[in-house]
Amino acid sequence: MMVQSQSRLASLAQPRSYARPRTGQSPQKPQQQHKEEPERPRTALPSIEAAAPDASSLSALDAVLFLDVDGVLHVANPRYEHQRFRTAQMSLLREVVRRCGATIVLSTAWRLRREHRAFLAAKLDEYGLKFRSRTPSLDRFNRPREIGAWCEKWRPRTWVAVDDLPLGVQDPKRMDGHFVKTRPHLGLDRQAAARIVALFDAQKQ
């Protein structure tokens, strides 16, 4: 039963981070002569659709980490399930969050669909982590704009975005001093983690 549950959760995994998860409908199945088997119960996912946080819970947070997934928590294009959410990257994320007292806000494309958020929430929970919010969906090809909109609304005291996409090139004025780029074929490594901590520290001075 555990293997089946893990397999069903894994099937929710999201492709590349800069593209929206596919929502196309499956082709209609041809009519079958034999009696179809009853549908099996679906694996229960963590409840993440709680009431929207009020202004007091997100306003003026001390530190916010805008988190991408593909190319950060695992390589950008994992071919196999065991390549996703690697222990090394997840452990480094936990170190950064604890060291900086950061609140995780999703900027990844994984934030766009409820089932992907639930899958991600379950993976983060394995390391004692959770996300508190997500950026608005304004422009799939302009992530800095979405991060900026969130910051303008909630006014965090310090913030850093980590992503394998070149957000600093896309919007250098907004992202200067707030962005750490990971290497897509490695994800979050010790060097990138140290830069995140350094940017948080610099903003607090």
C-alpha positions in Angstrom: 0.0 0.0 0.0 2.9 2.4 0.8 4.5 1.7 -2.6 1.2 2.4 -4.3 0.7 5.7 -2.4 4.2 6.9 -3.2 3.7 6.0 -6.8 0.4 8.0 -7.0 2.1 11.0 -5.3 5.0 10.8 -7.7 2.7 10.9 -10.7 1.8 14.5 -9.7 5.4 15.6 -10.2 5.8 18.8 -12.3 7.9 19.2 -15.4 10.2 22.2 -16.1 9.9 25.1 -13.6 9.3 27.9 -16.1 6.4 26.2 -17.8 2.9 25.8 -16.5 1.9 22.3 -15.6 0.0 20.7 -18.5 -3.7 20.8 -18.1 -4.8 19.3 -21.4 -7.6 16.7 -21.2 -6.8 13.1 -21.8 -8.1 11.6 -25.1 -11.4 9.9 -24.8 -11.1 6.2 -24.2 -12.6 3.8 -26.8 -15.7 1.9 -25.7 -14.8 -1.4 -24.1 -16.9 -4.6 -24.3 -15.8 -6.0 -21.0 -16.9 -4.7 -17.6 -14.6 -2.0 -16.3 -13.1 -2.3 -12.8 -14.3 0.1 -10.2 -12.1 3.2 -9.7 -9.6 2.8 -6.9 -9.6 5.4 -4.1 -7.1 8.2 -4.6 -4.3 8.8 -2.2 -5.1 11.5 0.3 -3.0 14.6 -0.1 -2.1 17.0 2.7 -4.7 19.7 3.3 -3.1 23.0 2.2 -6.1 25.0 1.2 -6.7 26.6 4.6 -8.1 30.1 5.0 -6.1 32.8 3.2 -3.6 34.3 5.6 -4.5 37.7 7.0 -2.4 40.8 6.8 -1.0 40.3 10.3 0.5 36.9 9.4 2.4 37.9 6.2 2.9 41.7 6.6 6.4 42.9 7.3 8.0 39.5 7.8 11.6 39.6 8.8 12.9 37.3 6.0 11.2 35.8 3.0 12.8 33.2 0.7 11.1 33.0 -2.7 11.6 29.4 -3.7 11.8 27.8 -7.1 11.8 24.0 -7.3 13.2 22.6 -10.6 16.9 23.4 -10.8 16.9 24.2 -7.1 15.6 21.3 -5.0 16.7 18.9 -7.7 18.2 19.1 -11.2 16.3 21.1 -13.8 15.1 18.1 -15.9 15.1 15.0 -13.7 14.6 11.8 -15.8 13.8 9.5 -12.9 11.8 9.9 -9.8 14.7 9.2 -7.4 16.4 12.3 -8.9 13.7 14.6 -7.5 13.9 16.4 -4.1 17.4 15.1 -3.3 18.5 14.9 0.3 21.5 17.2 -0.2 19.4 20.0 -1.7 16.5 19.7 0.8 18.9 19.6 3.7 20.7 22.7 2.5 17.3 24.5 2.2 16.5 23.6 5.7 19.8 25.0 6.9 19.2 28.2 5.1 15.7 28.6 6.4 16.8 27.9 10.0 19.9 30.1 9.8 18.0 33.1 8.4 14.7 32.6 10.1 13.1 32.8 6.6 9.5 32.2 5.6 9.2 30.2 2.3 7.0 31.8 -0.4 6.6 29.8 -3.6 7.6 31.5 -6.9 7.9 28.2 -8.7 5.5 27.0 -11.4 4.6 24.2 -8.8 2.5 26.8 -7.1 -0.1 27.0 -9.9 -2.0 23.8 -9.3 -3.4 22.6 -6.0 -2.2 19.0 -6.5 1.3 20.2 -7.2 1.3 22.4 -4.1 0.1 19.5 -2.0 2.9 17.2 -3.4 5.5 19.9 -2.7 4.0 20.5 0.8 4.5 16.8 1.6 8.1 16.8 0.5 8.9 20.0 2.5 7.2 18.5 5.5 9.6 15.5 5.4 12.3 18.0 6.4 10.3 20.0 8.9 9.6 22.8 6.4 6.5 24.5 5.0 5.6 27.3 2.7 3.4 30.2 3.9 2.3 31.8 0.7 2.9 32.0 -3.1 3.4 34.7 -5.6 0.5 35.8 -7.8 0.2 34.4 -11.3 0.7 37.5 -13.4 3.2 36.7 -16.1 4.6 33.2 -16.6 7.7 34.6 -18.3 8.3 37.4 -15.9 8.9 35.9 -12.5 10.6 39.1 -11.1 7.3 40.9 -11.7 5.4 38.4 -9.7 7.9 38.5 -6.9 7.8 42.3 -6.9 4.0 42.3 -6.7 4.1 40.1 -3.6 6.7 42.3 -2.0 4.7 45.5 -2.7 1.7 43.9 -1.0 3.3 42.4 2.1 6.5 44.5 2.5 9.0 42.0 3.9 11.9 43.5 5.7 14.4 41.3 3.8 13.9 38.9 0.9 15.9 36.7 -1.4 14.8 34.7 -4.5 16.6 31.5 -5.5 16.0 30.2 -9.0 17.9 28.5 -11.8 16.5 31.0 -14.3 18.4 34.2 -14.9 16.1 36.5 -13.0 18.9 39.0 -12.4 19.3 39.4 -16.2 15.6 39.7 -16.7 15.1 42.5 -14.2 18.5 43.6 -12.8 17.1 46.7 -11.0 14.6 44.7 -9.0 16.7 41.6 -8.3 20.0 43.3 -7.5 21.1 42.2 -4.0 18.1 39.9 -3.8 18.8 37.0 -6.1 20.9 33.8 -6.1 21.1 31.8 -9.3 21.6 28.0 -9.0 23.2 25.8 -11.6 20.4 23.8 -13.3 22.4 20.6 -13.5 23.2 20.7 -9.7 20.4 22.6 -8.0 21.0 24.2 -4.6 24.6 23.6 -3.5 26.7 24.8 -0.6 28.0 27.8 -2.5 24.5 29.0 -3.5 23.3 28.4 0.1 26.1 30.6 1.4 25.2 33.4 -1.0 21.6 33.3 0.1 22.6 33.7 3.8 25.0 36.5 2.8 22.3 38.5 1.0 20.0 38.2 4.0 22.7 39.3 6.3 23.6 42.3 4.0 20.0 43.5 3.9 19.8 43.5 7.7 22.8 45.8 8.1 
